Amino acid sequence: MIEKLYTLINYTEKSITKIIDDDNVGVNHMVLPKGDALPEHFSNSHLYMIILKGNMTIKLDDQEPHQYNVGDIINIPFHTKMNVYNTHDPILEFLVFKAPNPRNYVRK
């Protein structure tokens, strides 16, 4: 078989799952119920976040929080301070693509 298959699982509770972790890209699947958030952190690569369900509230660096909805794709530059949370009722589900995969960085 030439192709590789990756499968998303339908979570109803908070979940952060690494789906793909190869030399080309890192892909995480994240689910945040209402009132849940990711810890404040800095992006460790160039990120593309794709909203699959719900609404995302995100605060980047010192700017005001912004709202994003199903179908939105958010591009976040490397080393940006991030606060991601769900303040709405439907579960927030999204994919995070990291390119290049941060595991390939040489840290000094």
GIPETA-V586512 format. One record per run of one state. SS is the DSSP state (H for helix, E for strand, L for the rest). FROM is the first residue (numbers start at 1). TO is the last residue. Records with the same first field share a line. If there is no record, write none. Layout:
SS=FROM-TO ; FROM-TO
This chain:
L=1-14 ; 22-25 ; 33-36 ; 38-40 ; 43-45 ; 54-54 ; 61-65 ; 70-72 ; 77-80 ; 86-91 ; 100-101 ; 105-108
E=15-21 ; 26-32 ; 37-37 ; 41-42 ; 46-53 ; 55-60 ; 66-69 ; 73-76 ; 81-85 ; 92-99
H=102-104
